[in-house]
Amino acid sequence: MAINPYAAMVYKVDWLQLTENTKSELTGEILGLEGSQFFGILQELGYKDFEETAPRYFYNSGLTIGRYLNIYYDDPKKELLGYSPGNAMFQFTGQGSTDLALKLSQQYKTDDFEEIWYEFFKVIYSFDFKVTRLDVALDDFNGVLNFAQMERKLKRHEFRSSKKTYNIMRNAETSGKVKGATIYLGERKRHQDGYLIRFYDKYAEYKQKGAVLPVQVENVITGEGSHVWQRYEMEIHGKACETFINKILGGYTFGLLYKGLMRNAIEFLKASRTNKNRSYWKVCGWWEKFLDGAEKCKLTTPERDLDIGRLLRWLRVAVVPSLHLLDEIGKEKNFDIFKIIKDCDIKPYAKKQERLKREALDLPNEVVEGYIDDFKEGRY
């Protein structure tokens, strides 16, 4: 029985950025986070223990949780910068958007993520918060699109596009071996209204970082998995965010909107040998099939890159045997691998590691003890 490669494609919100007016309606004075309703919503969702971070975007203050949730605002007690926006910005990165979706799932008591974002967008609309950036990613674990084929079409100008530019960037080793490529349609401009698109190899990105992959891509215990992870991402800005959210609230699905925006951005064409007029060329069958498949895809539970259970299982299978081996060698060659590890300087935790740490610290002790028992016994 043939496998339907489109069935495994899933959407996720991969970046969310919004602003809120924090000026007093009566006096026009900046109130800072004390005047922020969205900050109160975050606290109700369980966000706490913010740390100060360097301000950006002409704000005079910043807060963060693990660098995956960033807040930039003006503190009225500090000197305001000349280009102060007079509002507060809330920025959820990819990890932050995943964390938000999971918290909203608990808040709304549902695993239907189309419904979760619909309800959240209703809140945004009711409070008149302004979304300035929204990234929607379609994850493909079967390699539905062929990047080399797309690149050939672009270079031969066998396409129609509303975007004025495209760009192809490659990530290569010093040996020249290509580790991944990214195809860009459109370009990012400050304060732009519209969207740009990225097609890139998420699998190559993770392998280069040495990061733990989702189990459907690579199961470190069994060795199974597709070993493919391609991401087709839309980065939506300005008024286009408002249009997108209004259509979601009007009953559109993420898949239908994605398909429409993607078709508007580009159509790959089947060149005709007899008619050189591109306007008469037909759209490639593989592109039509992809767009139809994309329309049927839905948001699902955001993939946790790591949780404490998966991290311990990965350590047990991929790391512990090697550590035992080095321990035996060290006894003969007079070094202590465990002391060396403790003495190693490490880089600051990545955003996903920060999120894992906070999640693990919030778990009940008996749950963590269960994970540790599984780790000791080698139960997977």
C-alpha positions in Angstrom: 0.0 0.0 0.0 1.5 3.4 -1.1 2.3 5.9 1.6 0.6 9.3 1.3 3.6 11.7 2.0 1.2 14.7 2.5 -0.6 13.0 5.4 2.5 13.5 7.7 2.8 17.3 6.9 1.8 19.5 9.9 1.6 23.2 10.5 2.9 25.1 13.5 3.0 28.8 14.5 6.7 29.4 14.6 6.9 33.1 15.6 4.5 35.5 17.1 5.2 39.1 17.8 2.6 41.7 19.0 2.5 45.2 20.4 0.2 46.8 22.9 -0.3 50.5 23.5 0.8 51.3 27.1 0.0 55.0 27.2 -2.7 56.3 29.5 -5.9 57.2 27.7 -6.4 60.1 30.0 -2.9 61.7 30.2 -1.0 60.2 27.4 1.8 59.2 29.8 3.6 55.9 29.2 2.7 53.4 31.9 5.1 50.6 31.1 4.1 47.1 31.9 1.8 48.3 34.7 -0.5 49.4 31.9 -0.2 46.2 29.9 -3.2 43.9 29.7 -1.2 41.3 27.8 1.4 41.1 30.5 -1.4 40.2 32.9 -2.6 37.5 30.5 0.9 36.0 30.4 1.0 35.8 34.2 -2.4 34.1 34.2 -0.9 31.5 31.8 1.9 30.8 34.2 4.7 32.9 32.8 6.9 34.0 35.7 10.5 34.6 36.8 11.3 37.0 34.1 14.9 38.2 33.8 16.2 41.5 32.6 17.7 41.5 29.1 19.2 44.2 26.9 16.5 46.5 25.4 16.1 46.6 21.6 14.0 48.4 19.0 14.4 51.8 20.7 12.8 50.7 23.9 14.6 51.4 27.2 13.9 48.1 29.0 13.7 44.4 28.3 12.6 41.2 30.0 13.0 37.6 28.9 12.3 34.0 29.8 15.0 31.8 28.3 15.3 34.1 25.3 12.3 32.4 23.8 9.8 34.9 25.2 11.1 38.5 25.0 9.4 41.7 26.2 10.6 45.1 25.1 9.0 48.1 26.7 9.5 51.6 28.0 9.9 52.0 31.8 8.5 55.4 32.7 11.1 55.6 35.5 13.9 55.6 32.9 14.9 58.1 30.3 13.0 57.6 27.1 14.8 57.3 23.8 14.1 59.7 21.0 12.4 57.1 18.8 10.4 55.4 21.5 7.4 53.6 20.0 5.3 54.3 23.1 4.1 50.7 23.4 5.3 47.3 24.6 6.4 44.5 22.3 5.9 40.8 23.1 8.1 38.4 21.1 7.6 34.6 21.0 10.4 32.9 19.1 9.9 29.4 17.6 10.4 27.8 21.0 8.3 30.5 22.6 5.4 29.9 20.2 5.5 26.2 20.9 5.5 26.9 24.7 2.6 29.3 24.3 0.6 26.8 22.3 1.0 24.2 24.9 0.1 26.6 27.7 -3.0 27.6 25.7 -3.9 24.0 25.3 -4.0 23.6 29.0 -5.9 26.9 29.4 -8.6 25.9 26.8 -8.5 22.2 27.8 -8.3 21.0 24.2 -5.7 19.4 21.9 -7.4 20.9 18.8 -4.7 23.5 17.9 -6.8 25.1 15.1 -9.3 25.8 17.9 -6.6 26.9 20.3 -5.2 29.6 18.0 -8.7 30.6 16.9 -9.6 31.3 20.6 -6.3 33.1 21.2 -6.7 35.3 18.1 -10.2 36.2 19.5 -8.5 37.5 22.6 -6.0 39.5 20.6 -8.9 41.0 18.6 -11.0 41.8 21.6 -8.1 43.7 23.4 -7.0 45.4 20.2 -3.4 44.0 20.4 -1.5 44.5 17.2 0.3 41.5 15.7 3.3 42.7 13.7 4.8 39.3 12.8 3.4 35.8 12.4 5.4 32.9 11.1 3.5 29.8 9.9 5.6 26.7 9.2 4.6 23.6 7.3 6.8 20.7 8.3 7.4 17.9 5.8 8.9 14.6 7.0 8.9 12.8 3.6 10.6 15.3 1.2 7.5 16.2 -0.8 9.3 19.1 -2.5 12.5 18.6 -4.4 14.7 21.6 -3.7 17.1 20.9 -6.7 14.0 20.8 -9.0 12.7 24.1 -7.6 16.2 25.7 -8.0 16.3 24.7 -11.7 12.9 26.2 -12.3 13.9 29.4 -10.7 17.2 29.7 -12.6 15.4 29.0 -15.9 12.7 31.5 -15.0 10.0 28.8 -15.4 7.7 30.3 -12.8 5.2 33.1 -12.1 5.6 35.1 -8.9 4.2 38.1 -7.1 7.6 38.4 -5.4 10.2 40.6 -7.0 13.2 38.7 -5.7 14.4 35.2 -4.9 17.6 34.1 -3.3 19.3 30.7 -2.7 21.7 30.4 0.2 23.9 27.4 0.9 25.5 26.3 4.2 28.7 24.4 3.4 31.7 23.0 5.2 35.2 24.2 4.4 35.6 21.1 2.4 32.9 22.4 0.1 30.3 19.8 1.1 26.9 21.4 1.2 25.1 20.9 4.5 21.8 22.5 3.5 20.2 25.1 1.3 17.6 27.7 1.8 15.4 29.2 -0.9 13.9 32.6 -0.2 11.0 34.3 -2.0 10.7 38.0 -1.3 12.8 39.9 1.2 12.4 41.2 4.7 12.1 45.0 5.1 11.5 46.9 8.3 7.9 47.9 8.7 6.8 46.1 5.6 3.3 44.8 5.0 3.3 41.4 3.3 5.1 38.2 3.6 8.2 36.3 2.6 8.8 32.5 2.2 11.6 30.2 3.1 12.1 26.6 2.0 14.9 24.9 3.9 16.3 21.7 5.2 15.5 21.5 8.9 17.1 18.1 9.1 20.5 19.4 7.9 20.2 22.3 10.4 19.6 20.0 13.3 22.4 17.5 12.3 24.9 20.4 12.1 24.0 21.5 15.6 24.1 18.0 16.9 20.5 18.5 18.2 18.1 15.7 19.1 15.6 15.2 16.3 11.9 14.5 16.5 11.2 10.8 16.8 9.4 10.6 13.4 12.6 12.0 11.8 15.2 10.0 13.7 14.6 7.6 16.6 17.9 7.3 18.4 16.8 4.1 20.1 15.5 2.1 17.1 17.3 3.9 14.3 13.9 4.3 12.5 12.6 7.5 11.1 12.2 9.2 7.7 15.6 11.0 8.1 13.9 13.9 6.2 12.7 17.2 7.6 11.9 20.0 5.3 10.3 23.2 6.4 8.2 25.6 4.2 7.8 28.7 6.2 5.8 32.0 5.7 7.0 35.1 7.6 4.0 37.4 7.6 4.3 41.1 8.5 2.3 44.2 9.3 -1.2 44.5 7.9 -0.9 41.1 6.3 -1.0 39.6 9.9 -4.3 41.4 10.5 -5.7 40.1 7.3 -4.5 36.5 8.1 -6.0 36.6 11.6 -9.3 38.1 10.4 -9.7 35.3 7.9 -9.0 32.7 10.6 -11.7 34.3 12.8 -13.9 34.3 9.7 -13.7 30.5 9.5 -10.7 29.9 7.2 -8.3 27.1 8.1 -4.5 27.6 8.3 -4.2 25.2 5.3 -6.5 27.1 3.1 -4.9 30.4 3.8 -1.4 28.9 3.4 -2.3 27.5 0.0 -3.7 30.8 -1.2 -0.7 32.8 0.0 1.7 30.3 -1.5 0.0 30.2 -4.8 0.0 34.0 -4.9 3.7 34.0 -4.1 4.8 31.5 -6.8 3.7 29.0 -9.4 6.3 26.7 -10.9 5.5 26.2 -14.6 5.9 23.5 -17.2 7.8 25.1 -20.0 6.4 24.8 -23.6 8.7 24.2 -26.5 6.2 25.7 -29.0 4.9 28.7 -27.1 7.4 31.1 -25.5 4.7 33.2 -23.8 5.0 32.2 -20.1 1.4 33.4 -19.4 0.2 30.3 -21.4 2.4 27.8 -19.6 0.6 25.4 -17.3 1.4 25.0 -13.6 3.6 21.9 -12.9 1.6 18.9 -11.6 3.9 18.4 -8.7 3.3 22.0 -7.5 -0.5 21.7 -7.8 -0.3 18.4 -5.9 1.8 20.1 -3.1 -0.7 23.0 -2.8 -3.7 20.6 -2.7 -1.9 18.6 0.0 -1.0 21.7 2.0 -4.6 22.8 2.1 -5.6 19.6 3.8 -2.9 19.8 6.5 -3.8 20.9 10.0 -2.1 22.2 13.1 -1.2 19.5 15.5 0.5 19.2 18.9 3.7 21.3 18.5 6.7 19.0 18.4 8.7 19.3 21.6 12.3 19.2 20.4 13.2 17.9 23.9 11.6 17.0 27.2 13.4 15.5 30.2 12.2 12.0 29.3 13.5 12.1 25.7 16.7 13.7 26.9 17.4 10.9 29.4 16.5 8.2 26.8 18.9 9.8 24.3 21.7 10.0 26.9 21.1 6.3 27.9 21.4 5.1 24.3 23.7 7.5 22.6 26.0 8.8 25.4 26.2 6.4 28.3 28.0 3.6 26.5 30.6 6.0 25.2 31.2 7.4 28.6 31.7 3.9 30.1 34.2 3.3 27.3 36.1 6.5 28.1 36.0 5.7 31.8 37.7 2.4 31.1 40.3 4.0 28.9 40.9 6.7 31.5 41.7 4.2 34.2 44.5 2.8 32.0 45.7 6.2 30.7 45.3 8.1 34.0 42.5 10.6 33.2 39.0 11.0 34.8 36.5 11.6 32.0 33.7 12.6 34.5 35.9 15.2 36.2 36.9 16.6 32.8 33.2 16.9 31.9 32.5 18.8 35.1 35.4 21.1 34.5 34.4 21.9 30.9 33.2 25.4 30.1 29.9 25.3 28.1 28.1 27.9 26.0 24.9 29.4 27.4 21.9 27.0 27.0 20.0 27.1 23.7 16.4 28.3 23.9 15.0 24.8 23.7 17.3 23.8 26.6 16.1 26.7 28.6 12.5 25.7 28.0 13.3 22.1 28.9 14.9 23.2 32.2 11.9 25.3 33.2 9.5 22.5 32.3 11.5 19.9 34.2 11.7 22.1 37.3 7.9 22.5 37.3 7.3 18.7 37.2 6.3 16.9 40.4 9.2 15.1 42.1 7.6 11.7 41.6 7.4 12.2 37.8 11.1 13.1 37.7 11.9 10.1 39.9 10.0 7.9 37.4 12.2 9.2 34.5 15.3 8.6 36.5 14.3 5.0 37.4 13.6 4.3 33.7 17.1 5.8 32.9 18.8 3.5 35.5 17.0 0.4 34.3 17.4 1.2 30.6 13.6 1.2 30.0 12.7 3.0 26.8 
